[in-house]
Every structure is written in structure tokens, then in C-alpha cells.
Amino acid sequence: MRAGLPIALALLLFPSIAHAELKLCNRTSYILYAATAQVSGAASQTRGWTRLAPGDCQVAIAGALSKQSTLVYARSSLAHSGPQRAWGGNFPSCVRDANFNLRQTVITPYCTASGSFSVPFAAIDNRGRPDFLMNFDEQPALPSLIAAQLAGVKRLLKDNGFSVGQLDGKPDKATGKALTEFRARMHFAPGAGNDALFAALEKEAQKKNAPAGYTVCNDGKDELLVAIGESTAKGQDSRGWWRIAGGACARTITTPLNSDAVWLLAQKINGATVASGPDKFCVTPQEFDIQRRGDCASRGLVEAGFAKTVTRGQSGYVAHVGLK
């Protein structure tokens, strides 16, 4: 299973910034959502999400940064097709899927707030300055924010099912045709600018690519092997393995859920268990699709414990694993 690649980061210090603040700039072709954490003593405050359209810059923290440690994490919009991209580091901090503002003691080894989970943030070194400007980059890097803007339009048009040229920062006829068609479809006002364009592109792509089904996100650094158990018309079956890189996600069920639960098993490449539970399903060391749970040994299979995730009434579910 193909996993997403991390987004690179460029850090820049500018003495000409007018205000003491942390400003984030998106020089990628993805819509990004960024979270920040400020650590002072034994306490931390984490906020998210700051939305960054391709080619856009936003103030993520207003105020001086010099008296506290600052951490940053970013992930791509789920409107994009394929696995989610993410950038982070070595410092776990708690977030929620929805917008949030969390305070927590740094030494607490787990997330205490309802609906929160841990992802790996990266520390920035502002060298004692109160201001900081940071660029997110992808590989290969785009040369400018303007190039990122055009590449982002291309990627989102492709996410919406249009044919476009190469996903770079250069104009082409196919992209121009697709953009004209999309604008006409959306009935944009004559003065509608890039903000309206990216908002519409993201909204329409979400209808096509929103994670209906069952998505597993690896919030740690180590690659994981993931298997699931699910209820079918013939019983309860198990499937695996999906290989999910650190900071990436995989959709293990791509159709809307219609069951009350899905079971999950996740382990590292070396076999160390990351997520499991008391409910037993059959697995094999290689990729597998096994009908019916139970009687594993008599069928030449291995029995493993899976964790139950309640999905009652939901058409989509995102499970986060990989960080303790």
C-alpha cells in the first residue's frame, strides 16, 4: 500500500518582519492545515488548525516567541486524493481533528482531552528572535509562492477529476481549459479571486475524496503494518497488510461504513505491537484476505488480537495509531 511522503520545511529569519509573530507560508501544491504548540516550563498550549492554501501565508502565532519553545506540525487536506501528507518531528503533542485550543502538562504521557490524540511536532529554532517566517516545501521544491499557487490549482483540479498538465508551477492549455470549465460550473462572481477558487476546489474535491470508509493514520515516525477486521454479509473477515509510513494515512475501507464496528491491528516492521485488543481474528505473515474468524490454527493461520473501534452510525472513521 503506497504511503504519503513527508513535506519538507524551510526556515527563514527576517529582521524586516513588522510584528513579533510566527508566520507560516505554504510553498507546496497541497492545501495544508498547521498546528502550533508553545511550551513554557511544564505547561504547553497547542492550537490548530491554520489553513494554508498553496502560495498563501498566514500568521499562526501573534506575539513574541523568544521566551518559550515553539513547535509546528502540518498535514494536507483530506480533499486531496491519495494518502495524506504530513510534516513533523520528534516532539509529540496533542491535537484534535477539529479546530482546537488545548492546554496540557508537558510531562503527561498521554492526551487527556476528549477526542484528542498525539502527533509528532517539530521544534523551530528562532534563535531568540521574537519573529519567525517558515516555508513548507515539497520535493521537488517549487521555486516560489506564485509557482505553488498554480501547482496547487492543478493538483486540486486533478483531485476534482479534470485533466491537467504536469503538476508544476507552469501554465498549460489543459489546465487553462479545466480551470475555465470549473469556474463556469461554480458560477463565480466576476470579482471572485483566488481565495474563492481554492475554497471551491477544496469543497468539491472533498465530496469526491473525503475519507468515507475506514482510514488509519500513522502518527508516529516508524513505518507500520496494519490489518483490519470487518463484518460482511457472510461473517467477520480480516484483511492486511497495509504499509503506512510515519505521518501518513491509508484508507483500508474505501466505501461508506455500514457496520457498528471495525477491528484494528497495527505493528511495527520488527513485529512490535502498536494497536491490538482482545478480539481474535486470523492473519498470515504475508498479505491476506481471510474469510471468517475463528479456527485459525486448524486452517494453517495465525490468531491475533484486534482492537475494536465503534463506528455505529458513521459513514467514515479515522483511526490514529503510532504514538503512545
Secondary structure by P-SEA (a helix, b strand, c coil): cbbbbbbbbbbbbbcccccbbbbbbbccccbbbbbbbbbcccbbbbbcbbbbcccccccccccccccbbbbbbbbcccccccccccccccbbbbbccccbbbbbcccccccccccbbbbbbbbbccccccbbbbbbbcccccccaaaaaaaaaaaaaaaaccccccccccccaaaaaaaaaaaaaacccccccaaaaaaaaaaaaaaccccccbbbbccccbbbbbbbcccccccbbbbcbbbbccccccccccccccccbbbbbbbcccccccccccbbbbbcccccccccccccccccbbbbbbbbbbbccccbbbbbcccc
